[in-house]
Amino acid sequence: MHMKRVAPIENGAEQGEDDPDGPAGHSPLAGLYDIARACDHPGPAMSWRHFTASVRSGSGGERAEAWAACDGSRTDGDPAGRGQAIGGQAGGDEVVGGYILHLPQDDNTHLALLRLMTHPGRRREGIGVALLDHAIGRARDEGRRVLIAEAAADGPGTAFAKACGFSPASTETRLVLDLRTADWSGLELLRARAVRHATGYSLERWAGPTPDDLLDDMAALAEGMNDEPLGDLAMEDQRWTADRVRAREEMLARAGQRTYTMIARHTAGGEPAGFTQLVVDAERPEGWARQSSTTVLAPHRGRRLGLVLKLANITWFRACEPSVERVITWNSVANPRMLAINEAMGFEVFDTWHQWQLDI
């Protein structure tokens, strides 16, 4: 087995290579995507286009690199090599695992964010440990001191993290709102009651990239996410600028994602007070959308603005995206206020995830 650097798809890729329906050919990147899909947990799956975008950069503008573990010795269930290939081919080898490493550039430059994958049919063969050792080496080469990864609480990644010396640093639940069975009349009443506490604010909304004249406002609002509870994660505050907001949106566009953003503005002072955002795969939503960030800046808290924003945005979103059936969100267990908002809206617990941390 050997490691091969996986090149991201660039703008000059041959036609069809970036097709949202799936990879063309049998490249290492295609093999890595096949394994990512095989390791997927229930919930929205990452499309081929979204996956290739993640190999180029992280959602916050982090530099990325990807590596594949290649093995020509066997195919799935057939040591003699006569059966079906496990993943894509890399010069005659089979891709049996790999990882993506995201390296923050503007802040948190001591961190490396890891997504490690081993094909389910090749676990317990030392492939994961070899991948982790390689990833640690690459992170150290980049001057990083801490590795962070996430895993479902009931999945094989949790046992692997424990065995490899990672420490649990934070816990999040994923919650789902089924738009088909949601109590929409009840949500309207909930919104009407919340609005009475949020007088003196107006709402603004847009689909897609942020208008140029609102980029500074969005950067200020994104800074509010630094108040989110992080447990024991060794993460510093993120510094947001208009350029960073635009870079994140360009990454989402490359990934085929469409955003629906709602902000609250203080009427008297004119300053932005809070925002929320929903994200959907514009080309193949497959019934799912993701509730992304929601925050209210500290001077404007205590007025139920978060609830007002989320209810207004999801009502608008439902009218714009009628094919979406479910919305999934992440909620830190250390953030009971946001959990209460989600539960009031009808979100139900889907599963639990841990973020794991390793000093390297």
Disulfide bonds with the S-S distance in Angstrom:
none
